[in-house]
Amino acid sequence: MYVIVVYDIKDDRIRNEVKELLQKFLDHVQKSVFEGHLTSSQIYYIKREIQKLINPETDYVIIYVLPSKGYLKEKIEIGKKREEVEIL
């Protein structure tokens, strides 16, 4: 399945832990956006681990699950991709 994960997490330490978790499975496409192909069990694992890490009162995570990338009608990108941005 094709998955897009976006998040808004207040605590820097927790945000970094979620980022490290997602980097093991998905491509990091923006500061708080990851995408890629996962199995059902990987999605379940990521969901469970994120639930353990975040504070549901202050943090927000969305996991979009599509059968495959082909189900995206269109992907519109504006501006420089993350890989092209110079890191200081």
N, C-alpha and C positions, 0 to 999 in steps of 0.2 A: 504494500500500500504506500501511497505517496503522502507524506506528512509535512505540515507547516506548523511550527511552534513559535508563538510570540509571547512575550512576557513583560510585565511591569512589576519589578520587585524592589522594594524600598531599601532593604538592608544590603550593603555592599558585599558582606561575607556570604550571605545566602545567595545573592545574585551570582557571585563567582562560582559557588558550588553547583548551581543549576546550569550555568554555562559550561562548566567542566563535564558534567553529566551528559549534556546534549552534544558536546563536541565528540564524544565517543561514538555517536551513532549517526549524526547528521552534519550537513554542511552549514557553516556559519556564514550567513549572507548579509546580515546587518547587525548592529549592536545588540539587539534583543530579538533577532529573528533567525530561525534555523529551518532547514528543509532537507528532505531526502526520502529515500525508500526504507521502510521498516516492515518487519513482520508483526503479526498481531501480538505475539508474546513480547517483542521489544517495546511496542506501544504500551502494553500493560505495565511492563517493568518501569518505563520512564514515568508514566502517570503515577504509579505507586511511590516512586522515589521523590518526585516533585511534591506530592502530597505530604510526605514526611518532612520536607525541608521548609516549605513556605508557611507564612502566616496568612490564613484565609481572610483575616480581617483587614489586612493592609496590602496583600499581594494579589496579582491576577495573572493567570496563565491560560492561554487558549491553544488547544491542539486541534488543528484542522486535519481530518483524515479523508483522503480520497482513494478510490480503488486503484488509481494509477495516475501518473503525471499527465497522461493523455486526457484525463477528465477536466483539466484546466482549460477553459475556453481560450484564455489569453493571459500572458504574463507581460505586464508593461513595466519596463525599467526606465527610470529617468535619472540622469546624472551618472557619476562615476561609480563603478562597482567597487565593493569593499577592497578587492585585491589591488585596485589601481590607486587607492588613496594612500598617500605617503604617510607613514607612521613615524612620528617624531620621537 
